[in-house]
Every structure is written in structure tokens, then in C-alpha cells.
Amino acid sequence: MPTLLNKRERRAQQLLAHYATCVKLAIALGMDPSKADGKKISVALFKLEREAHKAMEHACSYPEPYRSHTFGVFRFGESEDAMDTYKRLVTETVQAIFGGKLPPGFFVNGDPRGYALKIDPENKLGALLIRDAGLHTDWGGYGILSPTIDGD
């Protein structure tokens, strides 16, 4: 009879699996395998996901300027360029996390109801990357770079 894992043990297993996925993703993007640190990549993506998701919520819900700890102040409601600038900065950060390469089909999702850092499965190379790296997907089949890992 298999032993049942508690929530903390399941979360630890999920984290290890995500670290391995991050390494596969980094190597697929051309990063030197000796420099592909899954935990470091995962933590950087987690922080960026949290930041970008918070910004997208703010852009949709609040009229005052958004003060990003990472990128500065953005006036989403007042400037048409603010969202494009913010998404460009997030995209450049993802590119830097993966050693200068951006995952094919990557985009910053502006809908605050879902994850912010996604890979579009309609992009053929993106779909292969989602499959081969074993990325978590949402209901729409989009690859999620930093999924919620909570042991459930």
C-alpha cells in the first residue's frame, strides 16, 4: 500500500519538479547546463509573476499610479504607453532570467484573473516547449512559467 504524503511533502515534491522543469526550459533555450540553476530560475520567475500579476490587477482596478518595487512608477490609466512599457520591462526580465533568450510564444497576460507570465500554445515552438519541458498549463493550454505551488 502506497504511503500518503502530507501537504508539506507534496509541496516539496512539486517544487523539485518545478525546478527540474525550469532547468529543462533553460537548456532548451540554449543556456549552458552547468549554469541552469532550477531553484534560482524558479525563485526569480515567482517574484516576477507576483509583481506582474499585482500590476495587472492594479491596472484594471485602481486609477492612481502603480508603484512597482522593481520597475518604478506607472500611470496605467493616464498613459497609453505605460502598459506597453511595463510589459516590455517584464519581458526583458524574463529574457535575462533565461540567459538572454526569450521562450518562444512568451507574453505578459494583461488579464488579472490568471497568471501573468505565459507561453502561447498557438506558437508552434512554444507548444513544443510546453510539452517537452513539462510546463504547467492552465485551462486554455497556455504554458505557465511560475505556477502556484502549494501542495494541493
Secondary structure, DSSP 8 states (H G I E B T S, - for coil): ------HHHHHHHHHHHHHHHHHHHHHHTT--TTT--HHHHHHHHHHHHHHHHHHHHHHHH-SS-EEETTTEEE-TTT-HHHHHHHHHHHHHHHHHHTTT---TTEEE---TTS-SEEE-TTSHHHHHHHHHHT-EE-TT--EESS---S--
